[in-house]
Amino acid sequence: MSIEERYFDSKASLLYAVESLIRETLTQSSSANYALMVSGGNTPLPVYAKIAADPMVATQEAYLAFTDDRYVPVDSPESNYGNAKAMIEAVGLSERTLRINPELPIEACASDYNDALGAFLESGGQIPIALLGLGADGHTCSLFNDEDLARSAGRLAAPAYKDSPPDRITVSPDLLAKVGQIIFVVVGEDKAEMIDALLNAPETITAGKAIAGCSSVALWRA
């Protein structure tokens, strides 16, 4: 698997590129419904805030989906959906966002998200781009270890249990393999070791194992 690298001279320039990509993707014309899949974490939050403050109107075929989320109420500061909600509402995607329902028991929550993703894909929906993070421990989405990978096998979404709360819901490698292009968005010197592993020995870290079935992968780094 070859990963295309794109270097940015600053975090600001990287985030500007991510913002531009989100704007372009959600406003493109399409003959079929499509979903941009985004992640949580601290890196994309300024992008979501900028789009919320200066929104465009998403095309009627556009949807938003999440790579993962913490199993917390949507008004929690730890909720990926909650942190992106202002952007979602501003661009007109409140009714076209695929997300977890934390009011359900966690297994039912994962199954519900699995079914929502499956229904979207089975109806002809596509996922052209997924923006992923890369943890300093080598995780991506909420796939932290081999147990998470095994639990998600044969599914599109699954629960991920943590030693310390909150637990999470994550998409699976099977879902990532259906994405047109995976783009890792990575900032920070603390990620250098994992970047090297992803590029040169992906089979040694969870993120690399998660994208083993993906046809197009890029790494945007600053």
N, C-alpha and C positions, 0 to 999 in steps of 0.2 A: 504494500500500500504506500503510495506516494502522497505526502502532505505538502501542499503549496504554502510557502511562507510569505507573509507580507509584513514588512517592518514599518513602524511609525516612529518618528523622532520624539514624540511626546505622548503622554496619556491623553492630552487634549485633542491632538490630531487623530488618535485612534477613536476616541469617543465621537468625534465629529463624523468620521467615516461610518461608524455604527449607526449614528442618527440618520445620516443620509441614506444608508441601506434600508433602514426601517421605513423611512418616508417613501422611498422609491418602490419598495416591495408592496406596501399597503395601498398604493395608489395606481399600480399597474393594471391595465385592462387584461381580462382573461376570459376564456370561453368556459372555464370551469371554476368552481369554488377552490380556494387555496388558503392555507393557513401558514402564517409566519410563526415559527416556534421560538420563544424567547426564554431566557433563564432569569433567575433571581441573583442574589448576592449583591455586594456593594457596587461593583464595577458599572453595571448598566443604569443604576438609579438616576444619575444626573441626566442621562439621555432621556429617560422616561419623563423626567420633570421638564426638560426643555421642550419636548413635543407637546406635553400637556399645556404649557404656557403659550405655545405658538403652534396650534394644531392644524393639520390638513384634514381633509375628509377622505376616509378610506373608501375604496371602491366597493360596490355591493357584493362582489365576489370574494372579498377579503375576510379572513378570520384571523384570530390570534389564538395561540395555544401555548402551554407552558411545559418546559422540559421536566419540571418537578415543582413541588411545593412542600412547605412544612405543614404538618397536620395540626394547624392552629386556626382559631377564628379569623375570618377575613379582615377584622379590624385590628388584628395583632400587628405590631411593627415587624414581626418576623414573616408575615405572609407575603409571598411573592406576588400573588394576585392583588392583595391589598396595596402593595407598594406601586403597582402599575395601574391601579384602578383609575386614577385621575387621567392618565393618558388614554386608557381604554374608552372612558366616557367622552373625552374631548374629541377623539377621532371618529366616534360613532360606532364603536364595536361592542357596546354593552350587551347586545343580544347575539353577538357572533364571536364569543370568546369561549374556548374550551378550557375548563378549569376543574379543579377538584371541589367537592362539596364536603367540607370538614364537619358538617352537622351529622353526617352518617358515621357509623362505626368504621374503624380504619380499613378493615378488609372490604367492607361494602363500598367505602369511599374509593379504594383502588379499583374495584370491579366496575364501579360507575364511570370512572375516568377511562378505564380500558374500553368499556362499551361505547362511550362517546367518541373516542378516537376511532374505534372500529367502524361505527356507523358513518362517520365523516368520510373515511377512506372508501368504504363500500359504496357510498353514494356517488363516487367519482371525485371526491375532494383530493387535493394534492398538498404536499408539504414541500415547497421548493427550497426553503432555507430553515435551518435550525441554528440558533446562536447558543453556543455552549460555553460554560466556564471550565477552568481546570484548577483543581485545588492543589495546594502545596503538598498534599498527601497523595496526589495522583488520582483523585476521584473526579467524576464529571456527572452532571445531573445529580441525582441522589443515589448514584451507584458507587458505593464506597469500598466494596470488597467482593470476593468471589461468592460469598453467600448471597449478596444482593443480586449479582448476575444470575446465579442459579435460580433464585426465587422468581425472577422475572422471565425466565425462559418460557417461550411459547405464549407470552402475553405482550400486550402493547404497553401496559402500565401495571405497576405492582407496589406494594408497601415496602418501605425500607425502615427497618427498626434500628434505633440508636441506643447505645448504652446510657446516654443521658438525653432527656427530652429536648426538643420534640422529635417524634417519629416523622416520617416523610412519605410522600407518594412520588414515584419516579416513572418516567418512561423507560422503556427497555431497549436493549440492543436490537431487538426485532423491529421496534418502531423506528429507531435511528437508521436502520438499513433501508427504510422506505423514503427517507428524506433525499431531495435532490442534491443539496450541498450542506455539509456540516461545516460551520465556521467556529473555531475556538477563538474566543476573545480573552486575551491574557495580559495582565498588567502586574508588574512587580518582580523584583530580583529574587524574591523567595520562591518564585515558580521556575527558576532556571533549571534546576535538576530535573523537574518533571517535564519541562519542555524538551530537554535533551532525551529523556526516556521516550517521550511520545514520538519524537522524530526518528530515533535510532533503535529503540528496542520497545516498541509499543506493547508487545506481549508481556512485558514485565510490570505494567501498571494497569489499574482498573480502567482508566479512561481509554487506553489503547485497546484493551480487550473489548470495550463497549462499542468501539467503532470499527471493529475488524470486518464487519460485513458492509461497510459503507463504500459507495463508489466514488465519492468526491469529498475530500476533506481539505480545509484550509486552516491555517493558523495566523491570526492577526495578533501581533504582539508589540508592546511598547515598553 
